[in-house]
Amino acid sequence: MADDDLSRLDDWMGQVLQGISPPARKKAATKLGRELRQANAKRIGQNTEPDGSPMEGRKPRLDRRGRVRANGGRNRMFQGLRELKHWRIDADETGVNVTSVNAVIDRLASVNQYGETAPVGRHPVTREMIRYRYPERRLLGFAPDDEKLTLDIAAKMIEPD
């Protein structure tokens, strides 16, 4: 989704939310956060980015002879990150944030989200830190399906009971 589309959606949602009481806004923000958390966890489990493209694969590990190690068919990344318990919803009447629960998860997600360099181990002989620059893999984001979800939640908020 383009940034201008997202800003238009944000402006429109701001106008809709002005006419609703703060407790109702917080309830809607919590519902939206729950749905976005679930959608992002599903995408992380499928190893797809928010735009629908597949994430760049994991670098194959080599054994001592330089051959690619067999991984037993385990090629999915972020097996723990896709669990909902690792993502917290911070919602109030002004908006919603989906953040990680602890610093370890936060660092792992940050390194992959922004393509940062991080230590991966130590050299067996010199004991120097081995650092690796991770490819940029968008874990959290706003997909086109999420826009429809946001509009559905807004429609339920403004329709009379």
Secondary structure, 3 states (H helix, E strand, C coil): CCHHHHHHHHHHHHHHHHCCCHHHHHHHHHHHHHHHHHHHHHHHHHCECCCCCECCCCCCCECCCCCECCCCCCCCCCCCCCCHHHEEEEEECCEEEEEECCHHHHHHHHHHHHCCEEEEEECCCCCCEEEEECCCCCCCCCCHHHHHHHHHHHHHHHCCC
